[in-house]
Amino acid sequence: DSRATWSYVDPERVAEMADHLLKMRRREFRSAYEVDPEDTQDSLPGARTGKWGSRGAYMYQKLRMLASHYAEAARLGEGMLVRIGERI
């Protein structure tokens, strides 16, 4: 995508972030982040059925997946290429 804007996270920072994300528990997540609906955001999978319970629970689950992804990259000594935006 020629409009994408990327940032490179070096391996040392990936390891630091992995450590932080793996230690973050639900209570800390809730106190650090406010999860609210965004007007331009698509509805969450399962939102109409109540499968996720709440946006906070959904986002925490995604955080746990991100923590695992960073931990694996850290274990391999890899950096990360992160999409941070899109040029208009």
PyRosetta script that sets phi, psi and omega in degrees:
from pyrosetta import init, pose_from_sequence

init()
pose = pose_from_sequence("DSRATWSYVDPERVAEMADHLLKMRRREFRSAYEVDPEDTQDSLPGARTGKWGSRGAYMYQKLRMLASHYAEAARLGEGMLVRIGERI")
pose.set_psi(1, 114.6)
pose.set_omega(1, -176.5)
pose.set_phi(2, -70.3)
pose.set_psi(2, -12.9)
pose.set_omega(2, 179.4)
pose.set_phi(3, -91.3)
pose.set_psi(3, -10.9)
pose.set_omega(3, -175.2)
pose.set_phi(4, -69.7)
pose.set_psi(4, 145.0)
pose.set_omega(4, 174.7)
pose.set_phi(5, -116.1)
pose.set_psi(5, 128.6)
pose.set_omega(5, -173.0)
pose.set_phi(6, -119.8)
pose.set_psi(6, 156.9)
pose.set_omega(6, 174.0)
pose.set_phi(7, -133.3)
pose.set_psi(7, 139.9)
pose.set_omega(7, 177.7)
pose.set_phi(8, -98.6)
pose.set_psi(8, 129.2)
pose.set_omega(8, 176.4)
pose.set_phi(9, -106.5)
pose.set_psi(9, 117.9)
pose.set_omega(9, -175.7)
pose.set_phi(10, -70.7)
pose.set_psi(10, 159.3)
pose.set_omega(10, -174.7)
pose.set_phi(11, -54.7)
pose.set_psi(11, -37.8)
pose.set_omega(11, 179.8)
pose.set_phi(12, -63.7)
pose.set_psi(12, -42.0)
pose.set_omega(12, 179.4)
pose.set_phi(13, -70.1)
pose.set_psi(13, -36.0)
pose.set_omega(13, 175.7)
pose.set_phi(14, -58.0)
pose.set_psi(14, -45.1)
pose.set_omega(14, -179.9)
pose.set_phi(15, -63.2)
pose.set_psi(15, -41.8)
pose.set_omega(15, 177.8)
pose.set_phi(16, -62.4)
pose.set_psi(16, -45.2)
pose.set_omega(16, -179.2)
pose.set_phi(17, -65.9)
pose.set_psi(17, -39.5)
pose.set_omega(17, 178.6)
pose.set_phi(18, -59.8)
pose.set_psi(18, -45.8)
pose.set_omega(18, 179.8)
pose.set_phi(19, -60.1)
pose.set_psi(19, -46.3)
pose.set_omega(19, -179.2)
pose.set_phi(20, -64.1)
pose.set_psi(20, -47.2)
pose.set_omega(20, -177.8)
pose.set_phi(21, -65.5)
pose.set_psi(21, -39.1)
pose.set_omega(21, 179.9)
pose.set_phi(22, -65.7)
pose.set_psi(22, -30.5)
pose.set_omega(22, -179.9)
pose.set_phi(23, -82.5)
pose.set_psi(23, -18.5)
pose.set_omega(23, -176.4)
pose.set_phi(24, -70.6)
pose.set_psi(24, 125.3)
pose.set_omega(24, 178.1)
pose.set_phi(25, -107.4)
pose.set_psi(25, 168.0)
pose.set_omega(25, -174.6)
pose.set_phi(26, -51.7)
pose.set_psi(26, -44.6)
pose.set_omega(26, -177.8)
pose.set_phi(27, -62.3)
pose.set_psi(27, -44.2)
pose.set_omega(27, 178.7)
pose.set_phi(28, -65.4)
pose.set_psi(28, -41.0)
pose.set_omega(28, 177.8)
pose.set_phi(29, -58.8)
pose.set_psi(29, -47.6)
pose.set_omega(29, -179.4)
pose.set_phi(30, -62.3)
pose.set_psi(30, -36.3)
pose.set_omega(30, -179.0)
pose.set_phi(31, -78.8)
pose.set_psi(31, -22.2)
pose.set_omega(31, -177.2)
pose.set_phi(32, -92.1)
pose.set_psi(32, -26.3)
pose.set_omega(32, -173.3)
pose.set_phi(33, -129.6)
pose.set_psi(33, 140.4)
pose.set_omega(33, 173.2)
pose.set_phi(34, -103.1)
pose.set_psi(34, 121.7)
pose.set_omega(34, -178.9)
pose.set_phi(35, -105.8)
pose.set_psi(35, 113.7)
pose.set_omega(35, 179.3)
pose.set_phi(36, -136.0)
pose.set_psi(36, 161.2)
pose.set_omega(36, -178.5)
pose.set_phi(37, -68.2)
pose.set_psi(37, 148.8)
pose.set_omega(37, 176.9)
pose.set_phi(38, -114.4)
pose.set_psi(38, 136.0)
pose.set_omega(38, -175.9)
pose.set_phi(39, -59.0)
pose.set_psi(39, -32.9)
pose.set_omega(39, -176.5)
pose.set_phi(40, -92.2)
pose.set_psi(40, -4.2)
pose.set_omega(40, -175.5)
pose.set_phi(41, -80.9)
pose.set_psi(41, 139.3)
pose.set_omega(41, 172.8)
pose.set_phi(42, -67.7)
pose.set_psi(42, 157.5)
pose.set_omega(42, 178.0)
pose.set_phi(43, -68.8)
pose.set_psi(43, 152.1)
pose.set_omega(43, -178.8)
pose.set_phi(44, -73.4)
pose.set_psi(44, 148.0)
pose.set_omega(44, 174.3)
pose.set_phi(45, -58.8)
pose.set_psi(45, 132.7)
pose.set_omega(45, 178.3)
pose.set_phi(46, 79.7)
pose.set_psi(46, 1.2)
pose.set_omega(46, -176.5)
pose.set_phi(47, -62.5)
pose.set_psi(47, -36.5)
pose.set_omega(47, -177.6)
pose.set_phi(48, -75.9)
pose.set_psi(48, -22.1)
pose.set_omega(48, -179.2)
pose.set_phi(49, -96.9)
pose.set_psi(49, -10.3)
pose.set_omega(49, -178.1)
pose.set_phi(50, 80.2)
pose.set_psi(50, 11.8)
pose.set_omega(50, -177.1)
pose.set_phi(51, -56.5)
pose.set_psi(51, -39.3)
pose.set_omega(51, -176.3)
pose.set_phi(52, -88.1)
pose.set_psi(52, -12.6)
pose.set_omega(52, 178.7)
pose.set_phi(53, 81.0)
pose.set_psi(53, -50.4)
pose.set_omega(53, 179.4)
pose.set_phi(54, -163.8)
pose.set_psi(54, 163.4)
pose.set_omega(54, 176.8)
pose.set_phi(55, -62.7)
pose.set_psi(55, -37.2)
pose.set_omega(55, 179.1)
pose.set_phi(56, -60.1)
pose.set_psi(56, -44.3)
pose.set_omega(56, 179.1)
pose.set_phi(57, -65.1)
pose.set_psi(57, -40.8)
pose.set_omega(57, 178.5)
pose.set_phi(58, -62.0)
pose.set_psi(58, -47.2)
pose.set_omega(58, -178.5)
pose.set_phi(59, -67.3)
pose.set_psi(59, -35.6)
pose.set_omega(59, 177.7)
pose.set_phi(60, -64.7)
pose.set_psi(60, -40.1)
pose.set_omega(60, 177.3)
pose.set_phi(61, -61.1)
pose.set_psi(61, -42.1)
pose.set_omega(61, 177.8)
pose.set_phi(62, -64.7)
pose.set_psi(62, -37.2)
pose.set_omega(62, 176.9)
pose.set_phi(63, -61.6)
pose.set_psi(63, -42.1)
pose.set_omega(63, 178.7)
pose.set_phi(64, -62.4)
pose.set_psi(64, -39.5)
pose.set_omega(64, 177.8)
pose.set_phi(65, -65.9)
pose.set_psi(65, -40.7)
pose.set_omega(65, 178.0)
pose.set_phi(66, -64.2)
pose.set_psi(66, -41.0)
pose.set_omega(66, 178.2)
pose.set_phi(67, -59.1)
pose.set_psi(67, -43.2)
pose.set_omega(67, 178.9)
pose.set_phi(68, -64.3)
pose.set_psi(68, -40.1)
pose.set_omega(68, 179.5)
pose.set_phi(69, -63.6)
pose.set_psi(69, -46.0)
pose.set_omega(69, 178.1)
pose.set_phi(70, -66.2)
pose.set_psi(70, -38.6)
pose.set_omega(70, 179.2)
pose.set_phi(71, -62.5)
pose.set_psi(71, -41.7)
pose.set_omega(71, 178.8)
pose.set_phi(72, -65.6)
pose.set_psi(72, -43.2)
pose.set_omega(72, 177.6)
pose.set_phi(73, -62.3)
pose.set_psi(73, -41.7)
pose.set_omega(73, 179.1)
pose.set_phi(74, -63.5)
pose.set_psi(74, -41.8)
pose.set_omega(74, 179.4)
pose.set_phi(75, -59.6)
pose.set_psi(75, -34.9)
pose.set_omega(75, -179.3)
pose.set_phi(76, -88.3)
pose.set_psi(76, -3.1)
pose.set_omega(76, -179.1)
pose.set_phi(77, 71.8)
pose.set_psi(77, 28.3)
pose.set_omega(77, -175.9)
pose.set_phi(78, -99.0)
pose.set_psi(78, 152.9)
pose.set_omega(78, 169.5)
pose.set_phi(79, -87.0)
pose.set_psi(79, -178.7)
pose.set_omega(79, -179.8)
pose.set_phi(80, -132.7)
pose.set_psi(80, 140.4)
pose.set_omega(80, 171.2)
pose.set_phi(81, -102.3)
pose.set_psi(81, 117.3)
pose.set_omega(81, -171.9)
pose.set_phi(82, -117.3)
pose.set_psi(82, 126.8)
pose.set_omega(82, 175.9)
pose.set_phi(83, -75.7)
pose.set_psi(83, 121.1)
pose.set_omega(83, -175.6)
pose.set_phi(84, -111.5)
pose.set_psi(84, -7.0)
pose.set_omega(84, -179.6)
pose.set_phi(85, 177.2)
pose.set_psi(85, -171.1)
pose.set_omega(85, -178.8)
pose.set_phi(86, -144.9)
pose.set_psi(86, 129.0)
pose.set_omega(86, 176.7)
pose.set_phi(87, -73.1)
pose.set_psi(87, 140.9)
pose.set_omega(87, -179.4)
pose.set_phi(88, -101.4)
pose.dump_pdb("model.pdb")
